[in-house]
Amino acid sequence: MNTYRNLVIGATLSGLFVIAALVSFLWVPYDIENLNIAERMRTPTPAHPLGTDHFGRDILSMVMIGARTSIAVAFVAVGIGMGLGVPLGLAAAAHKGSLLDEVIGRGNDLVFAFPSLLIAILITATFGPSAVNAIIAIGIFNVPVFARLTRGSALSLWKREFIMAARVSGKTTVRISIEHILPNLSNLLIVQGTIQFSLAILAEAALSYVGLGAQPPTPSWGRMLADSQTMISLAPHLALAPGLAIVFTVLGLNLLGDGLRDVFDPRLRRGRT
């Protein structure tokens, strides 16, 4: 049971926020576009379990919709990183030592030379703050992560006997990469994707915190934290709800990734039992 503890806890925490995001498409306790100044900065009550903000909006409703925003941005950004990075990594591994491998490697080094948040701020500041630009910025940094991981793992596979047998049978490099290399990397990519998903949620919250992510009236956990910072001494619950949402979502995804790694790699599972 201890072997799957991280997996169960991570899946539960992550699942709660995914469910909250999905439910928000159909129902939220209150309409966040209706301001109620008379109810502003209320502490948690049965009517408002997480209280209200400085505009009288229900914080629970905003956290639910904020989950939708964070998950959507992270999902697309990681999809961009995986969709571009994995083919680049496969190509670099298949042509090790060639000009293509060198170009891909130096491109990865160029992106890694700058902090991810700096790149995101640069892109969103240049093209304007929006959720779309935040997705592009976060996605760009994910590309070299998946490219390097794929290349490094694929290189060891190209030396295996079943790959040599496929080459002898006349299969092309592209076909071998798709039919044999990629399936053997799927477990590793899933684990890394889970980790990058949690980092993308943090990046989205950071960009929204400085005003470069999703724009009003779309709720975002990062902007909720930014709005609450000047009133935290008067109403700490304003920062508590979005802060805990970020913490538990990222924690859940990291535990989920750790649990999946244990499941996919029997050697790690034996070492921990």
PATIZA-511127 format. One line per 4 residues: their letters; for each residue x, y, z of C-alpha. Coordinates in steps of 0.02 Angstrom, whole numbers, plus 50000, padded with zeros to 5 digits. Example, Ala and Ser with C-alpha at 12.3 -4.5 7.8 and 13.67 -1.06 7.14 Angstrom:
! PATIZA-511127
AS) 50615 49775 50390 | 50684 49947 50357
This chain:
! PATIZA-511127
MNTY) 50000 50000 50000 | 50145 50119 50039 | 50205 50095 49861 | 50052 50181 49791
RNLV) 50027 50308 49931 | 50098 50454 49832 | 49998 50404 49679 | 49834 50397 49776
IGAT) 49863 50560 49870 | 49923 50649 49714 | 49779 50586 49607 | 49654 50637 49742
LSGL) 49720 50814 49762 | 49739 50840 49575 | 49570 50763 49541 | 49481 50880 49662
FVIA) 49540 51033 49567 | 49505 50955 49398 | 49329 50916 49456 | 49309 51094 49523
ALVS) 49366 51162 49354 | 49245 51050 49258 | 49099 51089 49373 | 49132 51276 49352
FLWV) 49081 51261 49169 | 48906 51210 49226 | 48884 51286 49398 | 48964 51401 49525
PYDI) 48886 51458 49689 | 48878 51641 49635 | 48896 51743 49477 | 49066 51827 49495
ENLN) 49017 51967 49375 | 48888 52031 49500 | 48973 52146 49625 | 48899 52162 49799
IAER) 48991 52298 49893 | 48881 52276 50045 | 48954 52100 50066 | 49135 52147 50033
MRTP) 49276 52062 50130 | 49161 51949 50228 | 49245 51810 50325 | 49191 51629 50287
TPAH) 49008 51593 50322 | 48888 51453 50272 | 48830 51563 50128 | 49009 51600 50075
PLGT) 49120 51455 50135 | 49280 51546 50084 | 49217 51722 50115 | 49203 51867 49992
DHFG) 49333 51981 49914 | 49348 52172 49911 | 49211 52182 49779 | 49092 52066 49871
RDIL) 49120 51921 49752 | 49113 51743 49817 | 49292 51678 49835 | 49241 51495 49814
SMVM) 49165 51535 49645 | 49323 51629 49594 | 49436 51487 49650 | 49333 51363 49548
IGAR) 49343 51468 49390 | 49525 51507 49428 | 49559 51320 49428 | 49486 51313 49254
TSIA) 49600 51453 49196 | 49758 51379 49273 | 49725 51202 49211 | 49682 51261 49035
VAFV) 49839 51368 49020 | 49950 51231 49091 | 49872 51093 48984 | 49895 51186 48820
AVGI) 50069 51249 48867 | 50130 51074 48911 | 50047 51009 48752 | 50147 51136 48651
GMGL) 50308 51086 48738 | 50278 50901 48714 | 50211 50918 48537 | 50366 51013 48478
GVPL) 50499 50947 48598 | 50470 50761 48575 | 50489 50761 48384 | 50644 50871 48399
GLAA) 50719 50752 48527 | 50680 50600 48420 | 50759 50683 48268 | 50914 50732 48365
AAHK) 50936 50556 48434 | 50909 50475 48264 | 51043 50588 48187 | 51167 50594 48330
GSLL) 51321 50697 48290 | 51246 50774 48134 | 51216 50958 48097 | 51032 50934 48142
DEVI) 51079 50865 48313 | 51197 51011 48341 | 51068 51142 48292 | 50934 51066 48404
GRGN) 51057 51053 48548 | 51116 51233 48534 | 50936 51292 48519 | 50895 51203 48682
DLVF) 51046 51283 48764 | 50990 51455 48705 | 50819 51438 48784 | 50891 51365 48945
AFPS) 51014 51511 48956 | 50871 51623 49012 | 50760 51592 49165 | 50589 51529 49113
LLIA) 50496 51668 49203 | 50605 51799 49119 | 50563 51729 48948 | 50379 51727 48991
ILIT) 50383 51907 49053 | 50478 51961 48897 | 50352 51881 48779 | 50196 51940 48870
ATFG) 50268 52115 48894 | 50310 52125 48708 | 50148 52058 48636 | 50032 52111 48777
PSAV) 49964 52025 48932 | 49839 51886 48896 | 49810 51703 48932 | 49858 51659 48752
NAII) 50027 51745 48765 | 50055 51663 48935 | 50022 51493 48854 | 50147 51529 48716
AIGI) 50279 51590 48839 | 50262 51440 48954 | 50252 51321 48806 | 50415 51386 48731
FNVP) 50512 51344 48889 | 50437 51169 48893 | 50502 51128 48718 | 50687 51104 48765
VFAR) 50638 51009 48923 | 50550 50874 48822 | 50678 50883 48681 | 50824 50846 48797
LTRG) 50732 50711 48891 | 50678 50625 48731 | 50850 50635 48651 | 50941 50568 48803
SALS) 50822 50423 48826 | 50809 50382 48641 | 50997 50371 48621 | 51006 50221 48736
LWKR) 50863 50137 48643 | 50948 50153 48474 | 51081 50033 48538 | 50957 49898 48586
EFIM) 50942 49734 48491 | 50759 49757 48439 | 50803 49924 48358 | 50946 49844 48263
AARV) 50827 49708 48206 | 50706 49842 48144 | 50844 49926 48046 | 50897 49762 47967
SGKT) 50718 49731 47915 | 50725 49889 47810 | 50623 50010 47915 | 50665 50193 47895
TVRI) 50730 50302 48035 | 50565 50395 48048 | 50465 50234 48056 | 50579 50161 48190
SIEH) 50565 50320 48293 | 50375 50317 48285 | 50343 50130 48300 | 50480 50077 48421
ILPN) 50568 50223 48506 | 50418 50332 48550 | 50312 50193 48630 | 50458 50146 48743
LSNL) 50472 50327 48800 | 50286 50353 48835 | 50295 50313 49021 | 50441 50432 49047
LIVQ) 50354 50570 48950 | 50194 50550 49051 | 50290 50570 49215 | 50385 50721 49150
GTIQ) 50225 50795 49080 | 50146 50786 49252 | 50293 50877 49330 | 50293 51010 49194
FSLA) 50106 51031 49218 | 50134 51081 49399 | 50273 51202 49348 | 50160 51276 49215
ILAE) 50025 51311 49345 | 50155 51401 49452 | 50214 51500 49300 | 50036 51550 49255
AALS) 50004 51607 49434 | 50166 51707 49433 | 50124 51792 49269 | 49948 51833 49328
YVGL) 50020 51899 49492 | 50120 52031 49398 | 49975 52068 49280 | 50041 51976 49126
GAQP) 49927 51823 49129 | 49739 51805 49110 | 49655 51975 49113 | 49497 52033 49205
PTPS) 49360 51984 49217 | 49431 51807 49202 | 49480 51750 49378 | 49657 51687 49407
WGRM) 49736 51623 49566 | 49890 51731 49540 | 49791 51891 49517 | 49683 51848 49668
LADS) 49844 51843 49770 | 49900 52009 49695 | 49733 52092 49735 | 49739 52030 49915
QTMI) 49915 52084 49960 | 49868 52260 50014 | 49725 52197 50121 | 49801 52041 50196
SLAP) 49810 52116 50371 | 49624 52157 50367 | 49561 52002 50277 | 49690 51861 50270
HLAL) 49563 51743 50194 | 49578 51838 50030 | 49754 51769 50006 | 49728 51604 50096
APGL) 49607 51527 49973 | 49704 51554 49809 | 49869 51522 49897 | 49813 51353 49964
AIVF) 49736 51311 49795 | 49905 51335 49711 | 49999 51241 49848 | 49885 51089 49849
TVLG) 49870 51079 49660 | 50058 51085 49634 | 50086 50965 49779 | 49957 50845 49709
LNLL) 50034 50847 49535 | 50209 50819 49603 | 50150 50673 49709 | 50056 50605 49559
GDGL) 50213 50614 49453 | 50315 50531 49590 | 50186 50394 49607 | 50179 50364 49420
RDVF) 50368 50351 49415 | 50360 50216 49549 | 50226 50122 49453 | 50315 50131 49285
DPRL) 50488 50089 49354 | 50487 49927 49456 | 50665 49958 49514 | 50614 50117 49605
RRGR) 50463 50029 49678 | 50569 49890 49749 | 50691 50016 49821 | 50555 50106 49918
T) 50463 49957 49988
